[in-house]
Amino acid sequence: MKQLTTVLVLITAFFIDPVTIRADELADIKADLVALLSRVEALEAENKALRTATEKGNWSDKVSIKGDLRYRYEDIDVEGSNGRERSRVRARISAKAELPKDVELGIGFATGGSDPTSTNQTLGSGGTSKGTVLDFAYFSWNSHPGVNIIGGKFKNVFFRPEKHGLLWDGDYNPEGLAVTYDNGSLFLNAALNWLESDSKNASTRAMTGLQAGYVASINDATLTFGAGFYDFPVKDREVFRGDDDDFFGNSFTCADPATLSGCTYDNDYEELQLFAHLKTRIGDQPFTVFADYVNNSAASDHDTGWAAGLVIGKASNPGTWQFSYTYEDKEADAVFAALTDSDVGGGGTDVKGHIFKGEVAISKNWKVGAIYFDNTDNAHVGTQKDYNRIQFNSAFKF
């Protein structure tokens, strides 16, 4: 600083005739230069601080927050049982952070309880507070282009045609490890999902799965097709949650049938899945058709399930709408019932029937709609029951 001041004074002196300038004027010029240089130095310090902050990045550039809220009224009518009406809410909020070395962290919370296939909370009980649970908590490392290694409790990595729940309920977030690969056309998903990881509770068990698919463009249409295999080694094992007889439609045998105690699964679930999903347009409306098939090779009977449906329109921009129809037939031991769709036929397996759904977008962040289930429970085993359910939804997101 002093050296720079001296240089500037000398330069000034060089251009100013020493005969015409007095000593006090020279002192004033020097003082002004020192003040100016102090200001320049302060500005340089501010610029350096700004550059450092920019290099580190603002936290809001690295962390994103989103959430949603859904209010639902539903009416359930099951043959031979009293009708049921209820109002429910679902609320979810999550944060995602981008870290150095291509690492992503995600943490989410949702209403709900211990049920892995539902985050709904029923309103009532005098306005009691409702439970909130850890919905997911994961890391994801993009180790190579298109390759992600995921661990913790994370969103299901397996592709579900039109997000249908033949094998997996949409609220199910598995726990364990997964590896995914996607190059834009070919995708591979592999996972080890814990059903029980603590040997203190019982023998540890995990589902292992591998899925492969291909995305092809055909003119203005996109066709996604593929296959998957999922192994649930649960034969002779008791249930992982709920009461002793909570098998959700899967076949089981009890040590004491009178008290329904000591009950275990009759089968493993070695599920082979085949799927196809076509997105195109009819006129100015998006149009989708899909099919999903599964067979459990570890069961000798009631081992097959399938679903097929269509969607027309897309409720996205204000005033847009969509309608979908699906038919599903899920035999008792086609899939591991504790993780399949929790709405069709009341949840679980051994169900079949129709699903109608309509939605209208009020805004980009608000949709209203209705879903009607015209199903049969105990569709293949036991006494069949008509199962009818209608849901009215108002859903918001941010």
N, C-alpha and C positions, 0 to 999 in steps of 0.2 A: 504493500500500500504506500509506504513512504517512498520507495523507489519510483513508483509510478507518479506520485505527486512531484517529486524532484524533476523527473523527465518532462512532465507537463509544464512545470514552471520554467525550465530551461527553454523549452520550445516556445513558450509565450514570450520569454525574454528575447529570444532570437528575432521574433517578428516585431517586437516593440522597441522603438528607439529609446535607449536608456537615458538619452538627454531629455526626452519629453515626458518621462514618467518619474513621479516622485517616489520615495521609499514607502510612504504610507499607502499610496495607491497600489504599489506592488504587493504590499502585505494584504490588502483587501482582496486583490485578485487571487492570491494564494489561498486565502481563507475560503473564498467562493469555490475554488477548485477542490479543496479538501471536502467541503460540504457536498459538492456534486459527486465526487468519487465515493463518499460514504453512502449516498443514495443509490449509486450504481451497485455498490457491494451488497446493499440490502436487497435490491431487486434480483441480483444474481442468486442470493440465498433463497429467496422465495421461489425462483424458477427451479432451483435444484430440488427444493422440497416438493414442488408440483410434479417434477419429473419422477422423483422417487415414488410418490403416491400413484402416479400413472403406471409405473412399471409393476408395482405390487398389485394394482388393480383394486377397484372398489369392491367391497364385499357383496354389494347388490349385483355386480356383474358375474359373480361366481356362485351365488346362491339364489335359487328360484323357489317361490312358495306358491302352492295352489291348493284348492279345496273345493268341496261341493256339499250341497245340502239337498235332501229329498224329503218331502212330506208325502205320506201315502195313506190312503184309506182303502181297506179291502174287506170283501165279503166272501166267506168260505162256506160252502154247502157240501157236506159229505153224506152220502146215503147212509141212513141208519143212525146218524148223529145229529145233535142240535146244531143249528146254524151259528156261525161266529162272525162278528164284525169287530174291527179294531182299526185304530189309527197308529201310525208308526213314523218315526223319523230315522234318517240315516245322515250322519255328518262325518266328513273326513277332511283332514288337513295334513299336508306333507311338505317337506323341504328337501331340496336336492342341491348338493354342493359339488362343484367341479374343482378337483384338487390337481396339483402338479402330477406329472408322470401318467397322465391319462386315466386318473382314478376318479370315480364318482361315488359319492355317499348319498344314501337316501334314508329318511326317517319319516314315518307316517303314523298318525293316530286316528282312530275311528271309534264311533259309538259301537256298542256290542258287548259280547261276553266271551265265553270260551268256545262258542260254535265257530268253526273255521269257515263255514259256508254262509254266514250271515253277519251283517253289521247293522241290522235294524234294532231299534229299541221301541217297544210298545209303550204308548202314552197311557197314563193313568196312575193308579195307586196313590191318589191324592196329590199328584204333582211331585212325586219323589224325584230326586236327582237320578240321572241315568249314567250308566257305566261307560267309561272310555278305556280303550285297550290299545296296545301296541299293534298297529296294523302291519307295518313292515319296518325293517331296519337292515340295510344291506350295504355291501360295497360291490362295485363293478369296475374291473380293470380291463381297459381296452389294450390288451397285450400286443396285438398285431392288427393290421387293417382288417376289419370285419370280425375280429375275434374278441369276445368278452368273457371274462372269468368272474363269476358272481358267487357271493357267499352271504349267509345270514338268513333273514326272513324276507323274501323278495316276491315280486310279481311273477306269476306263472310264466315260464319261458315257452311252454308248448303252445303251438298255433291251434286256435279253436275256430273252425269255420263259422263265420258270422258271429263269433263270440258265443256260440251255443254251448249249453252245459251238458252234453251227452256224457262226457267223461269227467269234466271239471266244472264246478260251480264258479261263477265269475268272481265271487268274493274270496275264493281260496288262494291264499298266499303261502306257498310251500316254504319249508325250512331245510337248509342244508347247503349244497353246492351245485352249481350249474355252469356249463360252458355252452356258448352260442357262437355260431358262425353264419354270416350273411354277406354275400357279395352282390346283392341286388337281384340275383336270379335264383341261385341255390342257397338254401338255408338248412342248417343242422342245429339241433337242440339236444343236449344231453344233461341229465340231472340225477343227483342222488338226494332224495327228499326224505327226511326223517319222519317216520311215524312215531317212533320212540327212540330217543338217543341216550336216555338215562337208564343204566342197568339196575339202578336201585328200584325202579318201578316195575321192571320185568325185563325179559330178554330184549335187547335192542333190535329194532326192525326198521328197514328203510325201503322205500320204493326206488327202483332204478328205471330210468326211461331213456329212450333214444328216438328222435323224430327227424325225418328228412323230408324236405319239400322243394318244389321248383315253381318259380313264378314265370309265366310265359305271356308275352304280349301278342295278341291276335287282332290286327287292325286296331279298333278302338276299345277292344275288350282285354281284360286281364284274367288269366286262368292260373289259379294256385292249386296244386295237387301234391299228394305225398302220402307217407305212411309213418306209423309210429309203433313202438313196442314198449310196454310198461309192465314191470314185474312187481307184484305185491306179495311177498312171502308171508302170508298171514294164517295159513291153515293150522288148526289146533291152537290158535292164539285167541285170548279173550279180547274184548273190545278195547279200543284205545281211549275212549271217553264215554261219559254217560252211564246209564244203568247197564246191568249185566246182559240184558237182552236187546240193547240198542244196536242192531245190525242193519237197520234202515232198508230191509228187504233182502239182504244177502242170506244164503242158507246157513243155518247153524244148528248145533246140537248141544243140549244142556245135560250136565251130570245129574241134576235134579229137575226134571221137567215140571214137577208140581210147583216148585218155588222159583223156577227160572233162574237158577244159580249154577255157577260153573259152566257157563255157556261158551262155546268156541266156534270159530269159523270152520265150515266144512271144506272149504276150497282155498287154494291160492288163487291169485288173479293175474294171469299171464295174458295181457290184453293186446291184441293186434288191431291197430286202427288204420283205416283207409279213408281218405277225405279228398273232396274236390270243391272248389269255390270259384265261381265265375262272376266277374263284375263287368257290366256293359251298360248300354243305354237303350231305352225304348222311347223314341221321339226325343223330347227334351228332359226326360226323367231318368235318373240313375236306376239301374235294374240289376239285381243280384239273385243268383240261385246257388244253392249249396247242398251237399250230401255228406254225411258222416256215418261210418260203419265201424263196429267193434265186435270182436269175438274173443271170448276167454277160453283159451285152449286147455286150461287147468280144470275146467268144469265139464261134467259129462252131460248136463242138461240145463236148459234155461240159460244158455251161454251167449246169447246174441243180442245186440242192440243196434239201432240205426235211427237217424233223423234226416229229414230233408225239408227244405223250405225255400221261400223266395222273399225278396224285399223290393219294393218299388218306392221311389222317391228318396229324399234325404232331408231330415229336419235339421237345418243348420242356420241359414240366414233367416231373418224375421219373415214370418208368413209361409215358410216352406214346411212340407209335411213328409211323412213316410208311413208306409203300411207293410207289415210282414205277416206271413203265415208259415207255421212249422208243424209237421207231424212227427211224433217221436214214439218209438216202441223200444222199451228197455227191459229185457227179461231179468229175472231175479239175480243171476250170477254173471251178467254180461260185464259189469264193471264193479270196482270197489265202491260200495254204495255211500260210504261216509263222506265222500268228496264230490259226488255228482250233484246236479242241480237240486236246489232246496225248495223250489216252487212247484215244478211239474208233479202232479199227483200227490202233493204234500211233501215231496222230497224223497230221495233214495231211489231204489230200483223196483222192479215188478210193476211198472206203470206204462201207460200208453195214452195217446190222445192228441188233441189239437191245441195249438197256441196261436192266438190272434193278438196282434199288437199294433197300435197306432200312436203317432206322436205329431205334435205341431210345435214349431219354434216361435215363441213369443218374441224373443230376441236371441242374439248369439249366445247369451248366458242363461236363458230360461226356456225350458220346454215343459209342456203339459202333455199327458197321454194316458192311455188305458191299456191293460193287458187282460185278456180273458183266456182261462184255461178250461177246456172241456175234456176232461181226462177220465181214465179208468184206473183205480187203484186195485191191488191184488189182481193184476191183469192176467197172469199166467198161473199163479199158485194161490190156492185158497178160494174164498168167495169174492167175486168181483164186486166193487163198489163204484158208483158214479161219484166223481170228484169234480166240483165246479168252483172256480175261484175267479173273482174279478178284482183288479187293482186299478186305482186311479192315482196317478203320480203328478207331482209338481216338483221339478228338479232345477236347481240353480248351481252354477259353478263360477269360479273365479280363478 
